Amino acid sequence: MGTESKMRQHAELIVDTCFTVEKGDVVTIITDDKHAHMAKMVADVAAERGASPVVMNNEAQVSRALADTLFPMAPPKNLHDAMLAADEIIIMTNLEWANRFAHVSAVKESCANNVKIASVEPGMGEWDLGLEDILASTDRAVAAIAKLKGVKECRVWSPTGTDVTVSIEERPALQVTPIRQRGWMMGPLPLWAEVAYAAVETKTNGVIAIDGNMLGIGVDVVSSPIYWHVKDGKCIGIEGGEDAKRLAKVIEGVPNVEIVAEFAFGTSDKSPLGSPSEKGRIGNVHFALGDNKNAYPGGQNSCLLHLDGVIRNATLEIVDTGGFILRDGRWDV
C-alpha cells in the first residue's frame, strides 16, 4: 500500500480524471472489507467536489461468490436500487468479483440509465501511471477499433498452442478505456484498457491455449496451459493439468457456458501481469466462455457465468485484409 499522500493523489485521479465527478452528482461506491479504507478516501474526494457519495460494503456477497462460483452475482435489492439512482458507480472490491459482477443485468440496466460505471484495480497508491499513459492506451484502442471496422474474421495464435479463428461480423466494438463516458459498459481502471467484441456464437473454431489469468478457478495465473477445443462456437473439450480439471468442474452442468462469448485484446502498457488486470495489457488476447448478452453489443448468449481466459504473447491477424493488431505480443496498428 502506498503512502497516504499517494493514495490521496490516486483517489483524485479516480474522481476527477476517470469519472469526472461533478457538483450535485449521486455517487454509489461498492466495496468490501479489504478495500473499505480506499473507498472512504474516494468518497471524501467526491464529497469535496460537491457530490453526494454513499459507500455500500457488499462483503457478505463478495466473499461468498469468491468461495462458490455458482453463488448468485446479482446485487441485493438495496444495492440494485442505489445503482439505478446513481450518476457514477465506483466499484472498489476484489477485482475478480468485480469482473464477474460486470455481467449481471443490474450493470446493463445502469448503463442504459446513462451512468458512468467502472471497477478500480488493486494497488491504489502504488500505480506508476500518468494522464499521458491513460491517453496513450485510449488512442491505441480507438486506432484498433478503426482498423477493425467492417471486419468479419480474425485469427489468433500463440507460442503455447492457440490457433483459432473468430467472427466479429456486424458486432460493434466495446471500448473499455479509463476515462469513463455515460452509458459505457463497465470495465476496470485506471491501468486497464481493452477492445472487446461479442464473438459470433456459432463461428469460433480451433484451439485456445490459456496461459495467463483464468477467472473462476481460484488462481491468478494457470500453472500449465488450459486448452479449449472449439468447434462452431462451442467448447467441446478442455484439456490440461489440474487447472483444466478445476475449470471443467466449475462449468459442469451450467447451461450455455460452452459458448465462446467474447474476444478481446489489451491496449495498455501499464496493466500488470499476474492478475485479472493482465487482460488489459498489450500483447494479451482473451476469450470468455458463457454470457455475452449483458455486456457486449450484439451478444446473444445468456448464461450464469462469464469466465475469461488470457492468451499471452499473441499474434492477432485480420483475416479479411491480412493486416495485424498484434505480432508476437507487440502492438502493430
C-alpha positions, -999 to 999 in steps of 0.1 A, spaced: 0 0 0 13 34 -9 16 65 13 -15 84 24 -5 113 1 0 90 -29 -33 73 -22 -50 107 -20 -34 116 -53 -48 84 -69 -82 90 -53 -83 124 -70 -73 107 -103 -103 83 -100 -128 111 -91 -115 139 -113 -100 122 -144 -116 88 -147 -151 96 -136 -151 134 -139 -175 136 -109 -194 169 -108 -211 190 -82 -245 176 -74 -238 140 -87 -250 110 -68 -221 85 -64 -226 49 -53 -193 33 -42 -194 -5 -38 -167 -20 -17 -157 -50 5 -138 -51 38 -104 -51 23 -110 -20 2 -132 -1 26 -104 23 36 -97 33 0 -134 36 -8 -137 61 21 -108 81 6 -125 82 -28 -158 92 -12 -141 120 7 -127 135 -25 -161 131 -42 -178 150 -13 -152 177 -16 -162 182 -52 -198 188 -42 -211 153 -50 -232 130 -27 -213 98 -23 -226 67 -4 -203 38 4 -220 3 4 -200 -25 18 -210 -57 0 -186 -81 18 -212 -107 25 -219 -112 -12 -183 -108 -24 -168 -133 0 -195 -159 -7 -192 -155 -45 -155 -159 -44 -159 -191 -24 -186 -205 -47 -186 -197 -84 -223 -205 -87 -233 -182 -58 -257 -155 -73 -239 -124 -86 -270 -102 -89 -269 -75 -62 -294 -74 -34 -324 -50 -39 -310 -22 -18 -277 -21 -37 -296 -26 -70 -317 5 -62 -286 25 -52 -270 17 -86 -300 28 -106 -302 61 -86 -265 69 -92 -247 92 -117 -215 73 -111 -209 38 -97 -174 32 -85 -166 -5 -76 -137 -10 -52 -137 -47 -43 -118 -79 -51 -111 -75 -89 -121 -110 -99 -155 -105 -82 -158 -71 -100 -150 -87 -133 -178 -113 -128 -202 -86 -115 -198 -68 -148 -221 -94 -164 -252 -91 -143 -284 -74 -155 -281 -46 -129 -250 -33 -146 -267 -34 -180 -297 -15 -165 -274 10 -150 -256 16 -183 -290 20 -200 -297 46 -173 -267 66 -186 -245 61 -156 -207 61 -155 -195 27 -141 -162 10 -135 -142 -10 -111 -109 1 -96 -78 -21 -99 -56 -31 -70 -26 -10 -60 -41 24 -54 -12 45 -40 14 24 -60 3 29 -96 31 42 -119 7 60 -141 1 95 -155 -25 111 -177 -3 106 -207 -4 69 -202 -42 69 -200 -45 89 -232 -20 67 -250 -39 35 -241 -71 52 -252 -56 63 -285 -44 27 -292 -80 14 -286 -95 40 -309 -70 32 -336 -76 -6 -334 -114 -1 -335 -110 19 -367 -87 -8 -382 -113 -35 -373 -143 -16 -386 -163 -38 -410 -140 -68 -404 -156 -103 -405 -130 -126 -391 -98 -126 -371 -72 -153 -364 -52 -156 -331 -22 -178 -325 4 -180 -297 36 -199 -287 17 -222 -263 -7 -236 -289 -35 -212 -296 -47 -213 -332 -82 -201 -335 -105 -181 -358 -133 -159 -345 -160 -140 -363 -169 -104 -353 -191 -98 -383 -216 -70 -376 -206 -70 -339 -198 -34 -327 -166 -29 -307 -168 -23 -270 -142 3 -259 -130 -2 -223 -107 27 -215 -100 46 -183 -118 79 -188 -154 68 -185 -183 81 -205 -220 79 -197 -237 47 -208 -204 29 -214 -202 -7 -203 -184 -14 -170 -147 -20 -171 -117 -18 -147 -94 13 -144 -71 32 -144 -43 8 -157 -65 -14 -178 -76 -7 -214 -90 -31 -240 -112 -35 -271 -138 -63 -269 -164 -79 -291 -192 -103 -286 -179 -133 -307 -205 -146 -332 -218 -175 -312 -215 -202 -339 -183 -193 -357 -153 -197 -335 -131 -227 -344 -98 -240 -333 -77 -243 -302 -74 -217 -274 -45 -222 -251 -50 -202 -218 -16 -195 -203 -23 -164 -182 -51 -154 -159 -82 -177 -158 -113 -165 -139 -133 -188 -117 -107 -214 -107 -90 -196 -78 -56 -188 -93 -40 -156 -107 -21 -175 -134 -25 -211 -145 3 -235 -136 1 -250 -171 -19 -242 -202 -56 -250 -204 -66 -260 -239 -101 -252 -251 -111 -272 -282 -137 -252 -300 -160 -261 -329 -187 -239 -344 -186 -216 -314 -188 -243 -287 -161 -255 -264 -163 -293 -269 -133 -303 -248 -110 -290 -221 -75 -305 -217 -45 -298 -194 -34 -302 -159 -50 -295 -125 -62 -261 -135 -80 -275 -165 -97 -300 -143 -109 -272 -120 -123 -253 -149 -141 -283 -162 -157 -288 -128 -167 -252 -124 -186 -251 -157 -201 -286 -154 -238 -286 -159 -241 -248 -163 -265 -240 -192 -249 -222 -222 -215 -219 -207 -198 -238 -235 -203 -209 -259 -172 -188 -267 -188 -155 -260 -161 -128 -260 -130 -119 -280 -108 -90 -267 -73 -76 -266 -54 -52 -244 -42 -17 -253 -24 -7 -221 14 -10 -214 7 -4 -177 -17 -33 -169 3 -57 -146 7 -94 -153 -4 -119 -128 -40 -108 -121 -72 -102 -140 -56 -68 -149 -34 -86 -175 -64 -88 -198 -58 -51 -205 -21 -55 -213 -7 -51 -248 2 -85 -262 -26 -104 -245 -58 -116 -261 -86 -131 -240 -116 -151 -248 -145 -159 -225 -169 -188 -220 -206 -180 -211 -226 -148 -212 -222 -121 -237 -258 -107 -237 -255 -84 -207 -222 -67 -216 -214 -68 -253 -232 -51 -282 -249 -77 -303 -243 -107 -279 -270 -133 -280 -259 -159 -253 -273 -158 -218 -255 -177 -191 -250 -175 -153 -212 -174 -158 -188 -153 -178 -152 -167 -174 -123 -150 -192 -90 -167 -200 -59 -150 -212 -35 -158 -240 -1 -142 -237 23 -131 -264 -4 -134 -290 -5 -127 -327 -38 -112 -339 -43 -112 -377 -72 -97 -396 -82 -125 -419 -102 -102 -443 -72 -79 -451 -41 -98 -439 -33 -69 -415 -23 -72 -379 -32 -58 -345 -5 -78 -326 26 -97 -338 43 -119 -313 29 -99 -285 39 -65 -300 15 -37 -309 12 -34 -347 -15 -9 -355 
